[in-house]
Amino acid sequence: NDKGKQQIATHIVTILIVSISISISVSIMNASTSSSASSSSDSEREVELTSASESAAGGGGWWSWFFGGGGGGSAPTPDDDSVDAVDVDSDGGADDDGNDDGKPFVEDMEGGGSWWRPTSRQQLFEAEQAILKPVKTPMEQWMVRVLGTTINTIKLGSGPPLVMLHGFGAGVAYWVANFDYLAKHHTIYAIDLPGFARSGRSAFVPNTAEEAETFFLNHIEAWRRKLGLESFVLLGHSFGAYLSSAYSLKYPQHITHLILADAWGVPPMTQLEPGETIPWKFRIITAAASWTTPLSYLRATGPWAQGIVNRFRPDLVEKFRHFGFDEPEAAEVLEGAEALAEGESQLLADSETTTTTTTTTAKTTTKVSTGPTVLRYVYHSNAQLPATGEIGFHTMSEPIAWAKNPLSHRLIDLDADIPVTMLYGSDSWMDQRAGYVLLQAMPSKQKSYFILPKSGHHIYIDNYQAFNRAIIKSTVGADALGTREEDDVIDVADFQEQDLSVEWVENEEQRRARIGRKR
């Protein structure tokens, strides 16, 4: 009823006001603490100066939790990178931080959190490695220095290069179900996009969608130059698919095949039809998303954030469960704000996948857990500051799910010699029809369109067997596929290739879903 709706809206507004107040207070306290620590060691001063410079540029203060614009200068270009060698840091690699002290580059392992944001780069690294543990193919991992920051890079397999770009809020570990199969046919290069997960986070804050896109493309191109990749297959999921498309438009000479997996940013933002109204819940969400970055509300909740992730994304645990993550149910992880406040120091302290801790308060005894591995990875990936990648995405998007510069107006100019493959989940919230119509209109001489049954937006894990087979059919050919038994698709639905010569036929369920996505 209307009264209940008003109460919910009031609660949401109250939470926002409280979160903003808390974050401002935390920022003031951090500034005070920093100014009073004049007796700290040289190394501590260096960390403080780094944090101060990020904050001054718009990346490290409370404004980066809530606001996504304002200043920041121009994005560095690939030509700004004067170092030709690949700077690497893995496990005890060569000294590469430029100070000749014989120590490997380790800045990606230090810092990253505070008492209010209980996270660290070390915890993020441990969560990432726990997810990647099932990968059987020998793997190299290192940090590539580009444009004054670093790109987390994974390499495995053999064959023609295949570069993989993850989606918004994700990271390289999300591809765990795809690495082994694809590595049989390709040399895989998977990276954390700049400003996401374990890659470096510069203080650059774009003013326009064009500046944000340029920021991402320049870093990807600088990374390509460092590794000496002249040509490669480019595969992107969601926001990564959008960036893959933009990169292919700007640097077509390097792309041998473009693969867009459940791409974000294809259709333009549509207007309401006469008589259509926007649901009140969506009005609130749209208003909230219009003035801040997508995950800033999560970070603003501080030590409660991991519990929120655990409660609201248990589906991610189920998606990855078949890879051996036998973990506690997310719904059982946290109970009560008192236990969280009492147990915040233990909430993320233990790196063991299923470790739980009992915390006693004056009123109750509640189980507190570090949470499932996948959800710890989600939390630590998105709790780091500055929120460079997130701010870039926010600047490039219309609230909540549309691109300011949609691909439907751009990919029709893609080089016709670049083969294009599009894949969509049968149950994805992305507009399958928009992708189909766009692919029909593109000039590419070779193009294919796949629907993956029993898959949502995360098609690379929902039905990973079909996803892997569709990729290899597109890049290598049907003859490279194993039998259904060999490829373990006996008990799951295989991919469905669509005939692009016919008009898209939309059933009633698809029509309702498409209309529902308008706002």
Helices and strands as residue ranges (DSSP letters): H 2-36, H 42-56, H 62-66, G 78-80, G 107-109, H 121-132, E 139-146, E 149-157, E 161-165, G 172-175, H 179-183, E 187-191, H 209-227, E 232-237, H 239-250, G 252-254, E 255-261, H 280-290, H 296-300, G 302-304, H 305-312, H 314-320, G 321-323, G 330-332, H 337-347, E 356-360, E 365-369, H 373-383, H 388-396, E 397-398, E 402-403, G 407-409, G 411-413, E 420-425, H 432-441, E 447-452, H 459-462, H 464-475, G 478-480, E 496-497, H 508-516
